[in-house]
């Protein structure tokens, strides 16, 4: 089944069946000119659909009841720590953390009102195999586009782009750990391959990265089974990965460790 079609079906379940549904208001905020009201609420339509978190913008004289559905935002489950406020009559800000679950409807413009989404807490992006490969993440200071290429186990290739100035902040391999609040990403560099008795070192490494890897190898012997396989000269080798916490604003690197791997 087409994924977009599946999301549409789920969205219709979350926003229909009004005679079975119940809305509970979490908070509401009136616009500065008292013409509109933004309402954050949870919606439950029975045991088969569960709860959803929704947001609507209504005219101040409109009645809110169980027939209302989120006209600007709908997300599965109950979201903790979500908030909203009016910057002015034409701009509504919605704040939430990164643990928001599946989003089924998210508008950035509604009847002339601009809607900005701010992620107040972004720590580690986990379980990427279950998430889409493209995110548009807005923070208070930055506007990022993150694109993860592939669905294979890590390490994988990723691009982080600043949409404000179109600058590519980082592109390369990473290990499923991105901290946008601190502008860091846990990247992976390939030291080289041990094959048939000798190492072939990656020529793109910095001097400090080579020294870090060699110091690691002095203290940590590679697993004997991997060395044995690498010496068989049958297309298998022994590789070494270097894990680095990289700040894509200051370009500073913090070495985290290394890991031996089997190569093909």
Secondary structure, 3 states (H helix, E strand, C coil): CCHHHHHHHHHHHHHCCHHHCEEEEEEEEECCCCCEEEEEEEEECCCCCCEEEEEEEEECCCCCCCCCCCCCEEEECCCCCCEEEEEECCEEEEEEECCCCCEEEECCEECCEEEEEEEEECCCCCCHHHCCCEEEEECCCCEEEEEEECCCCCCEEEEEEECCCCEEEEEEEEEEEEECCCCEEEEEEEEEEEECCEEEECCCCCHHHHHHHHHHHHHCCCCHHHHHHHCCCCCCEEEEEEEEEEECCCCCEEEEEEEEEEEC
